[in-house]
Amino acid sequence: MNYPFLVLALSFLVLWLSMRIGVFVRNKRRISPADEHEDLALIISAALTLLGLLIGFSFSMATSRYDLRKNYEEAEANAIGTEYLRADLLPAAAAPRVRLLLRKYLDQRVLFYRTRGESQLRQVNADTARLQSELWAAVSPSAAAVPTTGVTLAVSGMNDVLNSQGYTQAAWWNRIPMAAWGLMVAIAICCHILVGTNMHPTYNQAALLLVLPLIVSISFFLIAEIDSPAGGIIRVTPQNLVSLSQSLQSN
């Protein structure tokens, strides 16, 4: 769900129509209000409780993934900063190039968190992959030529830099499954139809038909916002990477 506002609009429309279908069925079959059908009211209560649990569980899944993305952003900044310092352990000929590549790589990682467009993000990923190859090519010959403890430590740090990007990318791909979204929407539709069939005919339906769909739609919107790394308003800001970039520029 990369378009949270679309989720909000579509879910509200679908759930509102589901309520209208329930009202239509009630009027067509002349179903009595809920106080005359306690069994139907019990079913509606159980269905709404189940829907609330599913929404809460999905929200918990989304927030845990959001926290994971924040932790990996911090881990990336730490790995890059540490490797920048370990470049002093490399031979004098290799250290300046490694630092230059790390600064370029850091700029790409900041862009990764700030870019929204799909085409721009693909370009950022391509540039990141190219810089990763250049970084590894800059340190691996030193490990073969001068296999000292310091060089080995620098190569290990570069490996951490490359791995941290992979962990970040995996966290961005780890989303709430579409099957879970589909089941949650299906249960929400059933709940709204049941509520519509049990609505008292004397109530101000124009206003009441908007309340429950709006509440559930906002819940879906919030889940989609938190679960969407690049498409929503609630996003992980690269504050650690930006802070590191500013620190390296001032040196």
C-alpha positions as a Python dict, from the first residue, in 0.01 Angstrom:
ca = {
    (1, 'M'): (0, 0, 0),
    (2, 'N'): (217, 282, -131),
    (3, 'Y'): (-67, 533, -162),
    (4, 'P'): (-222, 591, 183),
    (5, 'F'): (-456, 869, 66),
    (6, 'L'): (-592, 640, -203),
    (7, 'V'): (-649, 379, 69),
    (8, 'L'): (-842, 639, 270),
    (9, 'A'): (-1064, 742, -21),
    (10, 'L'): (-1135, 393, -154),
    (11, 'S'): (-1194, 235, 185),
    (12, 'F'): (-1436, 512, 286),
    (13, 'L'): (-1629, 477, -40),
    (14, 'V'): (-1646, 96, -23),
    (15, 'L'): (-1746, 89, 344),
    (16, 'W'): (-2006, 361, 299),
    (17, 'L'): (-2157, 166, 9),
    (18, 'S'): (-2155, -146, 228),
    (19, 'M'): (-2359, 39, 489),
    (20, 'R'): (-2600, 151, 218),
    (21, 'I'): (-2634, -209, 99),
    (22, 'G'): (-2719, -314, 454),
    (23, 'V'): (-2984, -41, 480),
    (24, 'F'): (-3125, -145, 142),
    (25, 'V'): (-3151, -507, 256),
    (26, 'R'): (-3323, -398, 577),
    (27, 'N'): (-3579, -188, 388),
    (28, 'K'): (-3633, -458, 127),
    (29, 'R'): (-3692, -736, 376),
    (30, 'R'): (-3841, -510, 644),
    (31, 'I'): (-3595, -630, 908),
    (32, 'S'): (-3683, -510, 1256),
    (33, 'P'): (-3439, -293, 1454),
    (34, 'A'): (-3172, -444, 1676),
    (35, 'D'): (-3373, -433, 1995),
    (36, 'E'): (-3604, -697, 1848),
    (37, 'H'): (-3319, -916, 1724),
    (38, 'E'): (-3071, -969, 2002),
    (39, 'D'): (-2901, -1250, 1812),
    (40, 'L'): (-2819, -1017, 1522),
    (41, 'A'): (-2692, -753, 1764),
    (42, 'L'): (-2467, -1016, 1924),
    (43, 'I'): (-2324, -1114, 1585),
    (44, 'I'): (-2260, -749, 1499),
    (45, 'S'): (-2086, -691, 1831),
    (46, 'A'): (-1863, -995, 1781),
    (47, 'A'): (-1782, -896, 1422),
    (48, 'L'): (-1691, -540, 1519),
    (49, 'T'): (-1475, -670, 1804),
    (50, 'L'): (-1293, -898, 1560),
    (51, 'L'): (-1244, -607, 1319),
    (52, 'G'): (-1103, -394, 1600),
    (53, 'L'): (-859, -668, 1696),
    (54, 'L'): (-744, -707, 1335),
    (55, 'I'): (-692, -332, 1300),
    (56, 'G'): (-498, -322, 1626),
    (57, 'F'): (-284, -618, 1524),
    (58, 'S'): (-212, -465, 1182),
    (59, 'F'): (-123, -133, 1344),
    (60, 'S'): (118, -314, 1576),
    (61, 'M'): (280, -486, 1275),
    (62, 'A'): (318, -154, 1094),
    (63, 'T'): (471, 28, 1391),
    (64, 'S'): (720, -253, 1456),
    (65, 'R'): (836, -233, 1093),
    (66, 'Y'): (861, 146, 1119),
    (67, 'D'): (1080, 114, 1429),
    (68, 'L'): (1295, -142, 1248),
    (69, 'R'): (1351, 99, 958),
    (70, 'K'): (1455, 371, 1204),
    (71, 'N'): (1701, 136, 1375),
    (72, 'Y'): (1859, 37, 1044),
    (73, 'E'): (1900, 404, 945),
    (74, 'E'): (2095, 458, 1265),
    (75, 'A'): (2297, 141, 1202),
    (76, 'E'): (2387, 259, 851),
    (77, 'A'): (2512, 593, 982),
    (78, 'N'): (2723, 419, 1248),
    (79, 'A'): (2872, 176, 995),
    (80, 'I'): (2963, 450, 747),
    (81, 'G'): (3107, 676, 1017),
    (82, 'T'): (3314, 394, 1163),
    (83, 'E'): (3451, 293, 823),
    (84, 'Y'): (3540, 653, 745),
    (85, 'L'): (3762, 655, 1052),
    (86, 'R'): (3905, 311, 974),
    (87, 'A'): (4020, 437, 636),
    (88, 'D'): (4330, 559, 823),
    (89, 'L'): (4427, 194, 863),
    (90, 'L'): (4449, 146, 487),
    (91, 'P'): (4763, 220, 280),
    (92, 'A'): (4818, 590, 213),
    (93, 'A'): (4735, 548, -156),
    (94, 'A'): (4393, 391, -90),
    (95, 'A'): (4266, 595, 207),
    (96, 'P'): (4177, 923, 24),
    (97, 'R'): (3977, 742, -245),
    (98, 'V'): (3788, 537, 13),
    (99, 'R'): (3693, 853, 204),
    (100, 'L'): (3579, 1024, -116),
    (101, 'L'): (3367, 724, -215),
    (102, 'L'): (3219, 702, 134),
    (103, 'R'): (3108, 1066, 118),
    (104, 'K'): (2943, 1004, -219),
    (105, 'Y'): (2787, 687, -86),
    (106, 'L'): (2655, 874, 217),
    (107, 'D'): (2487, 1129, -11),
    (108, 'Q'): (2312, 846, -196),
    (109, 'R'): (2190, 694, 128),
    (110, 'V'): (2039, 1028, 231),
    (111, 'L'): (1869, 1051, -108),
    (112, 'F'): (1732, 699, -62),
    (113, 'Y'): (1532, 814, 240),
    (114, 'R'): (1422, 1144, 86),
    (115, 'T'): (1331, 1035, -267),
    (116, 'R'): (963, 971, -341),
    (117, 'G'): (936, 902, -714),
    (118, 'E'): (976, 546, -838),
    (119, 'S'): (1208, 639, -1126),
    (120, 'Q'): (1427, 857, -904),
    (121, 'L'): (1445, 582, -644),
    (122, 'R'): (1556, 331, -907),
    (123, 'Q'): (1831, 571, -1010),
    (124, 'V'): (1941, 612, -649),
    (125, 'N'): (1954, 235, -606),
    (126, 'A'): (2157, 198, -925),
    (127, 'D'): (2405, 465, -812),
    (128, 'T'): (2425, 302, -471),
    (129, 'A'): (2505, -38, -623),
    (130, 'R'): (2774, 118, -842),
    (131, 'L'): (2935, 294, -545),
    (132, 'Q'): (2926, -27, -343),
    (133, 'S'): (3127, -202, -615),
    (134, 'E'): (3376, 84, -624),
    (135, 'L'): (3409, 84, -244),
    (136, 'W'): (3480, -285, -231),
    (137, 'A'): (3724, -257, -519),
    (138, 'A'): (3902, 22, -330),
    (139, 'V'): (3968, -185, -16),
    (140, 'S'): (4001, -545, -137),
    (141, 'P'): (4341, -503, -310),
    (142, 'S'): (4486, -367, 15),
    (143, 'A'): (4372, -678, 200),
    (144, 'A'): (4548, -899, -52),
    (145, 'A'): (4864, -689, -74),
    (146, 'V'): (4903, -585, 291),
    (147, 'P'): (4715, -837, 510),
    (148, 'T'): (4777, -658, 839),
    (149, 'T'): (4537, -643, 1131),
    (150, 'G'): (4449, -280, 1059),
    (151, 'V'): (4371, -345, 695),
    (152, 'T'): (4164, -648, 787),
    (153, 'L'): (3968, -430, 1031),
    (154, 'A'): (3906, -170, 759),
    (155, 'V'): (3786, -438, 517),
    (156, 'S'): (3557, -580, 784),
    (157, 'G'): (3414, -232, 840),
    (158, 'M'): (3346, -194, 470),
    (159, 'N'): (3163, -524, 478),
    (160, 'D'): (2944, -383, 757),
    (161, 'V'): (2869, -77, 542),
    (162, 'L'): (2751, -291, 253),
    (163, 'N'): (2554, -528, 475),
    (164, 'S'): (2374, -244, 653),
    (165, 'Q'): (2231, -124, 322),
    (166, 'G'): (2099, -474, 253),
    (167, 'Y'): (1932, -489, 593),
    (168, 'T'): (1770, -150, 529),
    (169, 'Q'): (1640, -259, 190),
    (170, 'A'): (1498, -579, 339),
    (171, 'A'): (1318, -376, 606),
    (172, 'W'): (1163, -155, 336),
    (173, 'W'): (1038, -462, 151),
    (174, 'N'): (898, -619, 468),
    (175, 'R'): (540, -489, 457),
    (176, 'I'): (197, -604, 572),
    (177, 'P'): (99, -878, 320),
    (178, 'M'): (-170, -796, 65),
    (179, 'A'): (-360, -1107, 176),
    (180, 'A'): (-385, -959, 527),
    (181, 'W'): (-516, -632, 381),
    (182, 'G'): (-770, -822, 173),
    (183, 'L'): (-902, -1022, 468),
    (184, 'M'): (-922, -712, 686),
    (185, 'V'): (-1117, -522, 419),
    (186, 'A'): (-1349, -820, 363),
    (187, 'I'): (-1431, -840, 733),
    (188, 'A'): (-1485, -462, 743),
    (189, 'I'): (-1730, -485, 453),
    (190, 'C'): (-1925, -764, 625),
    (191, 'C'): (-1938, -561, 947),
    (192, 'H'): (-2072, -253, 769),
    (193, 'I'): (-2340, -453, 588),
    (194, 'L'): (-2452, -605, 918),
    (195, 'V'): (-2458, -264, 1087),
    (196, 'G'): (-2665, -126, 800),
    (197, 'T'): (-2920, -406, 826),
    (198, 'N'): (-2953, -341, 1201),
    (199, 'M'): (-2981, 39, 1182),
    (200, 'H'): (-3303, 182, 1323),
    (201, 'P'): (-3518, 325, 1041),
    (202, 'T'): (-3603, 639, 1238),
    (203, 'Y'): (-3239, 746, 1287),
    (204, 'N'): (-3077, 1026, 1089),
    (205, 'Q'): (-2913, 787, 849),
    (206, 'A'): (-2737, 1050, 637),
    (207, 'A'): (-2509, 1135, 930),
    (208, 'L'): (-2485, 791, 1091),
    (209, 'L'): (-2389, 622, 766),
    (210, 'L'): (-2072, 833, 759),
    (211, 'V'): (-1946, 775, 1113),
    (212, 'L'): (-1834, 411, 1115),
    (213, 'P'): (-1692, 410, 757),
    (214, 'L'): (-1495, 726, 837),
    (215, 'I'): (-1350, 582, 1159),
    (216, 'V'): (-1245, 254, 998),
    (217, 'S'): (-1111, 430, 688),
    (218, 'I'): (-894, 658, 899),
    (219, 'S'): (-763, 350, 1081),
    (220, 'F'): (-674, 189, 747),
    (221, 'F'): (-513, 515, 636),
    (222, 'L'): (-296, 533, 947),
    (223, 'I'): (-182, 172, 905),
    (224, 'A'): (-101, 232, 537),
    (225, 'E'): (85, 553, 624),
    (226, 'I'): (313, 387, 878),
    (227, 'D'): (359, 76, 662),
    (228, 'S'): (456, 276, 350),
    (229, 'P'): (829, 367, 367),
    (230, 'A'): (833, 591, 59),
    (231, 'G'): (474, 684, -20),
    (232, 'G'): (327, 848, 287),
    (233, 'I'): (368, 1147, 514),
    (234, 'I'): (492, 946, 813),
    (235, 'R'): (841, 849, 698),
    (236, 'V'): (1177, 767, 849),
    (237, 'T'): (1390, 1081, 832),
    (238, 'P'): (1764, 1021, 778),
    (239, 'Q'): (1863, 1243, 1069),
    (240, 'N'): (2162, 1027, 1166),
    (241, 'L'): (2289, 1011, 808),
    (242, 'V'): (2241, 1385, 760),
    (243, 'S'): (2419, 1458, 1086),
    (244, 'L'): (2709, 1237, 978),
    (245, 'S'): (2722, 1407, 637),
    (246, 'Q'): (2741, 1749, 799),
    (247, 'S'): (3010, 1628, 1034),
    (248, 'L'): (3224, 1492, 751),
    (249, 'Q'): (3184, 1811, 547),
    (250, 'S'): (3299, 2025, 839),
    (251, 'N'): (3620, 1819, 876),
}
